[in-house]
Amino acid sequence: FLLSNHAGSQGGSVARAILESKKFVVRALTRDVTRPSAQALQGLGAEVVRGDLNDGASVETALKGAYGAFVVTNFWDHHSKEKEVCQGKLVADTAKRLGLKHVVYSGLENIQRMSGGKLEVPHFDGKGEVEEYFWSIGVPMTSTRLAAYFENFLTMWKPVKASDADYYTLALPMGDIPMDGISVADVGAVVASIFNSPEEFLGKAVGLSAEALTIQQYADVLSKRLGKEVRDAKITPEAYEKLGFPEAEEMANMYRFYQMRPDRDVKLTHRLNPKVKSFSQFISENLEAFKDI
C-alpha cells in the first residue's frame, strides 16, 4: 500500500502519478472526503479515507499496512511551526512503529539552524526539523525540497499595474540572482520516480526545480505570453520587509535564503520527470488566470 496525504495540490499530484504508474494501490488521507479533489481521486481508483495529522489514531489507521507514504504538512493551515513539527513527528513515530519501507516527506531546509539564527523562516524551519527527526529515529525517508511554485505567479506574485504608467511589475526581492521554480502539478511524477528507485534516494534530500530564472527573466516570459510589459520592480529585501502584510518579514528572509542559491537540481528533476514544464509552458497553459490584467 502507499498512502498519500492529500494536503492540497502536492498530495493530489503525487496520488494521481502513482495511480497512473499502477505499481501501488493508493490510500489518500484527507480531512474532507467530500471535497471535489478527493472525489476525483476516488474516481481514479484511490481509497480515500478521512484523516487528520493532529490525531494519532487516524494517522495509525491511514498508515497501517502501507508500504510507504508521501507526507505533506501545511504550515499555512495554522501558521504555527510548533504544530507543523508535531504533525511531522507524529507521522514519523507512526511510520517507525509500523515499519514503513519508504516515506517521501515534502520538506525544506532548517534555515534558522543553517544561518546560525540570523534568518528565521518558520514555514521552512519546521519542515527542516521534521526532516532531521525522521532520519534521527531511523525511518527510511527521502525528503523532496520544492522550489518556489510557478502557481504563485497566478495569485500572490501576479504582476501589479504600475501606478504612474502602462506597465506591470513583479516585486520579488531577488536582485539579479536566479530563483528556482516548478509547477506543483509536475511534482507527482518526480515522487513516483523516487518511490521506484529507493536504493538511489533513501536517506537523501532532493531539491526539485524545473528551471531557475532571474526576476527580469520571469517578467520577460510574462510580457511575451501576456502581451503586456512586465518589469522587475527591483525591490530590496529591506523594502519588502516593510510592506506591512502579516508575513512580510518571514518572506523577506525566505528571499534572502533564495539569494544564497539553495540546492535545487534542475537536471535531476528533468530526469525524474521528463515532462516537467518550463515557466513559459506553464504560463501559456494558465493564461485564464491573467484575463483581468
FENFEN-V16003 format. One record per pair of residues at least 12 apart in sequence whose C-alpha atoms are under 7 Angstrom apart, sorted by the first residue. I is the first residue (numbers start at 1). J is the second residue. Records with the same first field share a line. If there is no record, write none. Layout:
I->J ; J
//
This chain:
1->24 ; 25 ; 26 ; 65 ; 66 ; 67 ; 68
2->24 ; 25 ; 26 ; 27 ; 66 ; 67 ; 68 ; 69
3->26 ; 27 ; 28 ; 63 ; 66 ; 68 ; 69 ; 70
4->26 ; 27 ; 28 ; 29 ; 69 ; 70 ; 71
5->28 ; 29 ; 30 ; 70 ; 71 ; 72
6->28 ; 29 ; 30
7->30 ; 72 ; 74
9->184
10->184 ; 187
11->72
13->185 ; 187 ; 188
14->187 ; 188 ; 189 ; 191 ; 192
17->188 ; 189 ; 192
18->192
26->46 ; 47
27->46 ; 47 ; 48
28->46 ; 47 ; 48 ; 49
29->48 ; 49 ; 50 ; 51 ; 62
30->49 ; 50 ; 51
31->50 ; 51 ; 52
32->50
33->48 ; 49 ; 50
53->87
54->87
56->90
59->91
60->94
64->98
66->100
67->100 ; 101 ; 102
68->100 ; 101 ; 102 ; 103
69->102 ; 103 ; 104
70->103 ; 104 ; 105
71->104 ; 105 ; 106
72->105 ; 106
73->88
75->123
81->122 ; 123 ; 126
84->126
85->126 ; 127 ; 129 ; 130
88->130
89->130 ; 133
92->134 ; 139
96->139
101->140
102->140 ; 141
103->140 ; 141 ; 142
104->141 ; 142 ; 143 ; 144
105->142 ; 143 ; 144
106->143 ; 144 ; 145
107->127 ; 128 ; 131 ; 143 ; 144 ; 145
108->124 ; 127 ; 128 ; 145
109->124 ; 125 ; 127 ; 128
110->124 ; 125 ; 126 ; 127 ; 128 ; 129
111->124 ; 125
112->125
119->253
120->250 ; 253
121->250 ; 253 ; 254
131->143
140->202 ; 203
141->202 ; 203
142->201 ; 202 ; 203 ; 204 ; 205
143->204 ; 205 ; 206
144->205 ; 206 ; 207 ; 208
145->205 ; 206 ; 207 ; 208
146->207 ; 208 ; 209
147->180 ; 181 ; 182 ; 208 ; 209 ; 264
148->180 ; 181 ; 182
149->181 ; 182 ; 183 ; 184
150->181 ; 182 ; 183 ; 279
151->183
154->289
157->170
159->230
167->228 ; 229 ; 230
168->229 ; 230 ; 231
169->230 ; 231 ; 232 ; 233
170->219 ; 231 ; 232 ; 233
171->232 ; 233 ; 234 ; 235
172->215 ; 235
173->234 ; 235 ; 236 ; 237 ; 240 ; 255
174->215 ; 255 ; 259
175->234
176->214
177->214 ; 259
178->212 ; 213 ; 214
179->212 ; 213 ; 214 ; 258
180->209 ; 211 ; 212 ; 213
181->209 ; 210 ; 211 ; 212
182->209 ; 210
186->276
189->273
190->269 ; 272 ; 273
193->272
207->263 ; 264 ; 265
208->264 ; 265 ; 266 ; 269
209->264 ; 265 ; 266 ; 269
210->266 ; 269 ; 276 ; 277 ; 278
211->266 ; 278
215->232
216->231 ; 232
219->231 ; 232
221->280
225->284
237->252 ; 256
240->252
//
